[in-house]
Amino acid sequence: MNQVSIELTVNGEEHQVEVPARRLLSDLLRDDLNLTGTKRGCETGICGACSVLVDGEVVKSCLMLAVQARGRHVMTVEGLAADGQLHPLQQCFMDNGGLQCGYCTPGFLMASCALLANNPNPTEDEVRHGLNGNLCRCTGYVGIVESVLSAAEKMRGN
């Protein structure tokens, strides 16, 4: 198989890896870099479990080739916590029942992170619209929306 050398930054750490030209970003993250927070769900881009941020934008990593991340900055759920402290989104998901089985949670956290970066004071409808690319089979979404709204408030310092 044709191997390609790529450089990318993942969660602030630079990596140079050799990957098959057709390797998916989700597989690079999980299998090569051992960042297993990024989940394989539907592998068709519908469920959002594999959502990561690439240069600050939400990307379904099951639909992006690893070579397309060359020279870019990727952030996974493992990159949210800092200095042993959970990110406010992570803490609010725990505090507000935004997770149950947890399988979809990393994708929701990353989509929520991008949402709040672009809109630090969203309405409930804006949160629901901003997260419509992610699916959850357990929570009914109420706890997820409450978690994002709570994190937005916390991140604004209220």
N, C-alpha and C positions, 0 to 999 in steps of 0.2 A: 504494500500500500504506500502511496505517496506521502512522505512525512514532511511537515512544514515546521520551521522554527518560528515561534512567536514570543514576543515579550508583552506582558500585560501586568497591570498592578491590581492586586486583589486584596481588598480590605487594608489598603495602605502598604502592602508588601509587594515588591517587584518580583516577578517570576519570568524565567525564560524556560520554555518547554518545547519539546518536539511532539507534535500531534499529527495523526492522520488528517489529511486535508478535509475529510468529511466528518470529523469528530464534532459532536455537539458541545456547546458551552456547558450545558448541564453535566455532561459526562466528564469534561475536563475538571470542573469544580469538584464533583463527587469522587470520581475514580482516580484522578491524577493528583489533585491537591487535598484530598481527604476532607473537603468541606461538605459534610453530609447534611447540613441544614437545608440545603436546596433539595427539594423533593422531586422525584419523578412521579408524575400523576398520570394524566391522560396521554402525555407525549404528543399532543396535537395542538397545544396552545390554548385550549379551552378552559382548563381548570385553574390555572394560575399558581399552582403549588410550586412551580419552578421559578417564580418571579425573582429577579435580582435587579439591581440598579447598574446600568452601564452609563458612565458619564452623567449620573444623576437621573436618568430616565428609566422607567420600568420596562424591562425586557423579559419575555418568556424565554428562558435559557434553553428550553427544549426545541425552540425554533431558530436559534442563532448558532451558527457554526463558530467554533472556537477561534478560527482564523479571523473572523470578523471582529473579534475583540482585541486584535493586535494593536498595541499602543494605547489602549483605552484603560479606564479605571472602572473596575467591577467591585460592587459591594454586595456581599451576601449577608444573611442574617447573623452570621458569626461576627461580622464587623460592626454590629450595632452597639453592643456593650463596650464600655470603656473603663479602664482602671478598676475592674472587678465590680462595676456598678451596671445594673441593667439600664438600657435606654428607657426613657419614659414610656415609649410605646410598649415595650416588653412588660414593664411593670403594670401598666394600665390594662393590658390584655389579661394579666393574671388577676388583678384586683377587680375587674368588671366582668369576668366570665366571658371573655372574648375568645376562649379556646375550650375545647373539650378533648377530642382525641389528639389534637395538635398537628395533624398531618398537613393541613392547609395553612397553619399559622405562619410559617416563615414567609410564604408568598404574600399573605395579608400584611404582615409587618413591613415588608419591603415596599409594597404598593402604598401603604399608609405613610411610610417615610417620605416617599416622593410626593404624595398628596399634600402633606403638611409643609414640605419644603416650598411648594408652589402656592399654598393657601394655608397660612398658619391659623386662620380663624374660620374654618368651614362650617356651614350649616349641616344639619342632618342629611338633607337631600344631596348636598355636595359630597358628603362622605359616601353615601350610597352610590352616587354616580361615579365617584372616583375609584371605587372598589368593585365596579361591575365586571371587571375582567377576572375576578377571583371567585371560586365556588367553595362553599362549605356544606357538608352533609349533616353536621351535628348541631350547630349552635342556633340556627334560625336567624342569624345576622344581628339580632338586637344587641347582644353583648359585644359584638365586634364594633358596631357603630358607636355604642356608648364608650368603648375603650378608646377609639380614635378621638372622639370629642373630648374625653377626659385628658388624654395625652396632649391634645392641642392646647387645652387650658393650662396644663402643667408646664408645657414648653414655652408658653407665653409668659409664664411667671405669675399666673393668677392663683 
